Amino acid sequence: MAEVLLMKDIEATASRLGIDLSTIDLDFIHLPHGDNVGIDSDDEEILNEENLEFESGFGNIIVVDNLPVVPKEKFEKLESVVRKIYSQIGVIKDDGLWMPVDPDNEKTLGYCFIEYNTTQEAELAKERTHGYKLDRAHIFSVNMFDDFDRFMKVPDKWAPPETKPYAPGENLQHWLTDAKARDQFVIRAGSDTEVLWNDARHLKPDPVYKRTFWTESFVQWSPLGTYLATVHRQGAAVWGGATTFNRLMRYAHPQVKLIDFSPGEKYLVTYSSHEPSNPRDANRVVINIFDVRTGKLMRDFKGSADDFAIGGAGGVTGVSWPVFKWSNGGDDKYFARMGKNVLSVYETDTFSLVDKKSLKVENIIDFSWSPTDPIIALFVPEMGGGNQPARVSLVQIPSKEELRQKNLFSVSDCKMYWQSNGDYLAVHVDRFTKTKKSTYTGFELFYIKERDIPIEVLELENKNDKIISFAWEPKGHRFAVIHGDNPKPDVSFYSMRTAQHTGRVSKLTTSKGKQANALFWSPVGRFIVLAGLKGFNGQLEFYNVDELETMATTEHFMATDIEWDPTGRYVATAVTSVHEMENGFNIWSFNGKHLYRILKDHFFQFLWRPRPPSFLSTEKEEEISKNLKKYSKKYEAEDQDVSLLLSEQEREKRRLLKEEWERWVNEWKRLHEEEKLYRQSLRDGEASDEEEEYEAKDIEVEEVINVSEEVIHFEYGQE
């Protein structure tokens, strides 16, 4: 939907753009016909769908059945009991509780209607009190009032559903077969969302698909790049393809704010938050888990924001996101969330708790899954004033067996980092000194795949250095650390292997005084970008870790985002709308060569399209790497052809510029010849245009500037 602007906002925008609104005649502005003012929205299409049902206006009313049937004299007592139960859940409207009475015997009919201020309160009341046991004979049956209207529309006779002929869809992986082996990316700027090829050979992007008002807040690729998700007022949608991007499925979830895919793309998690009618209550949260392909709702979770505020890396309205973390490995078999003193692990076969109960972990504050195995690393802080130490535990799922535990003392803070293959786990620990007035840093390094999971302790040469950033090399055994104090901290590289001992960490090098506060490894390892974002204004250093040398040092002023393409060949840096100027993105080669730049006003997002894992075995990849020269001959020839084409295009561009210049010069020569007689007359008949042939003469010219008369009175006798 288009954004509605107030007049003061329009005036402010016009002033910023240098437009004088007083010179614009608004009567001559004609908007397109129709309620949508010519702007198509996916939300509007939902209104025309017969299979989607909407609230009849009674969504905030519930029907409570199986109440006691009581005479008139006990009516007020029963009403008081029901009101007490349901007013604890939400605000009941004035005259919002109605208990029908049989006019013949003046007894209640055994049910009542309750009207809340909001639909969310009514849904919560249904969820919490359906099956509520008032006494042995009276167990509440609670339904939404709108449900009765839907049930009444069910036809008396069953009719078989209409069978539609099979229509084969587009191959959703076809984009991976691009003959030029290019990658796609999506950008959002203003109201436009656009998918493009990265055509780095031709030093420009190649458009694929563009749509205005495609989403109302943001877009998100699925983890394997199969789907592009968009977010709308009435839910989320996924789109797929190489060039057409047809809508594949919708997921109804009003006011959805956040979404998250499972790693294997089987499930989509959606989140919404609703303000309560009572300001003292917490926000009402709804989380749905859908099957991506069928759109079926597999499980929903509802509660207050406080119920979902533990764990996660970020979110909205006090809720940490993602609430659920998925096991990796591509099977999407388990997902988990933290609660108060519990870790709840669910299985997707039944979408219920593993072993039908949560894992009790006193004071748990963080956990994370191994990227490849069903192993959870969890952190518990110190308790009892330091008498019970903090600990990091590795727990196997579904057996819930503890594989390894490490106690940690005097802990101030702790962060856990898994290596992408699940071979190593680094635990960054900040500890208090004996005086408790300062902290120092160290790392606990777990060798996950080795017998008994040995642990090695790593301390920096200067234990008081602040850790600014940490990052594992993808699929590798090295990691990088930015440590020290701004504005020029140090960057150190370490390896979990040495020539003599494969299970011993060693430092490779330390680069002093780098303008960097973020690390971005290539997805294939070996290369890394040391980036200085925010206060460092976009400093970039492209570094070869194999050779331990800098390949290029450059800058993208005010850069806010950096992302490698999934093949590790290119890097994108972007300046988003958090800055008012220089919005857009740059594309660089892996070694820091600037390829092209695209400027876009109101630039919001840049996302590379992820690629699924390669089907090639490690041995086959190593074979290709060894014989790269043989395989590369074909591509080198193609690169040479492209280079010749670009050279030819550059020569053609220069030829056109030269021709334009010559036309301009000839036109001025023609005008100069036409004005020859006029110039000669101005020179008193002198024919030559050469200034050195002229004789300079000084001519005095007298000119009367002004004449005025003044009468002076002179009296007789004055001297």
ZIZIUR-V584108 format. One line per field, one symbol per residue. ss: DSSP state (@ for helix, = for strand, . for the rest). Layout:
ss = ???
This chain:
ss = ......@@@@@@@@@@@...@@@..@@@.............@@@@@@.............=====......@@@@@@@@@@@@@@@@....=======..=......=..======..@@@@@@@@@@@...===..==.====@@@@@@@@.....................@@@@......======..========@@@.=========......===......=====..======.....=======.....====.....========.........========.....========@@@@.....===..===...==.......======..======....==@@@..==...======.....======..=@@@.=.=======....========..========.....=========......=========.......====........======.....======.....=======..........=========...====.....======.@@@..======....=======.....====.....======........======....======...======.........@@@@@@@@@.@@@@@@@@@@@@@@@@@@@@@@@@@@@@@@@@@@@@@@@@@@@@@@@.@@@@@@@........@@@..........................
